[in-house]
Amino acid sequence: MDEQQLRRQNRFVIGLVVVLVALGLAIHQYFNYALRPVASGSRTRVTVVIPKGATDDEVGTILQEKRVIKSAFVFSYYLQTHKTSGVKAGTFTLNRSLTVPQIAGRLQDSQAAKWR
């Protein structure tokens, strides 16, 4: 391998590393954004019904449709990596100023669920 090929190869590897690091940082920033409240100063209460047997993905979709979270995917991923117990079924009153960790904690607390 001559010197010119070696330089080209080194530039390619350095460029690839820079792209991968930038992509990793962008994904990290998006996750941090999606974990924050939808509306930090909001006092709006939202009633959410979680059906019995709902998967983490289904719960995330319900919460995103109710505009309580920003991303169903990030919520589901958060549950998969931080859950101490399963999400309880029931009716929950949530606030749009809650973070994803706070919402996940409430949905895992059977005392927070109300049945009609």
N, C-alpha and C positions, 0 to 999 in steps of 0.2 A: 504494500500500500504506500503510495507516495504521499508527500507532505500535503499537497493540495486536497487529496481525498480525505486525509485525516482531519484537516481543518473543516471541510464541508460536513463530515460526520460529527465533529464536535459541535458545530453550530446547530446542526439538526437536533442533537441530544439536548443541548442547552435550551433551544427554542421549545422543544417538547416539554421539558421540565418547567419552564416558565408558564406555558399554557396550562399544564396540569395544576400547578400551584394557584394560578389565577382562577381556574375553574373551582378548585377546592375552597378558596376564599369566598367566591361568589355563592356557592352552595351554603357555606357556613353563614354568610350574611342573610341569605334568604330564610334559613331556618330560624335565626335569631329574630328576624322581622315577623315571621309567621307565629312565633311563640308569644308575642306581645298581644295586648288587648286589641280588639277591633276598634273600640272607641274608649280611650283611657278616661275621659272625664264623664262618660255617659252614666246616667242613672237608670237607663232603660232596662226594664226587666223583661226577660223572654221566658216563656213557658216551653219546655222541651219534653217530649214524651219519648222515652227509650223503651222499645218493645222488648219483651222477654226473648232471649236467645240472639239478640243483635250482635253482630261481629264488630270488632273495632273499626273496620272500614265503614260499616253501615252507620255506626254512631258518629264517626267523623263527617259523613255525608249529611246526616240529619243536622248536626251542629253548624255546618257550613251553609246549608240551605236556610237555617234560621238566623244566619249572620252573627253567630256567637263566636266563631273562629274564622281565621283567614284561609286556612288550608286543611282540607280533610286528610290529605296525604301526610302532612306534618303532624297532625293530631294522632293519626293512626300509628305513625312511626314513634311518636313520643310514648304512646301507651305501650307499644311493644317493648320499648327499652326502659321504661320507668314504672311499669304497673306493679303494684304490690298485691292487688286483688282485682278481680274482674269488675267491669262496669256493671252497675246494678240496673235492673229494669225499674221503670217507674216514671213519675212526672217530677221534673226538676224546674225550679225557678232560678235562672242564671242571669247575670248582669253582663252587658257587653264590655264592661271595664275589667273583666277577669282575664288573667293570663291562661294559657293552655295548661300549665301545671296546676293552677287553682281549679280550673274546670275539671280536669282529670281527677283531682282529689275529691271533688264533690260528687262526681259520678261513681266513684268507687266507695263512697260512704253510704251505707244502707239507711242511715238516719236522715240523710238529705232527701231521699226519695219519698214521694207521697203518692199514695194510690187513691184514686177517686172512687 
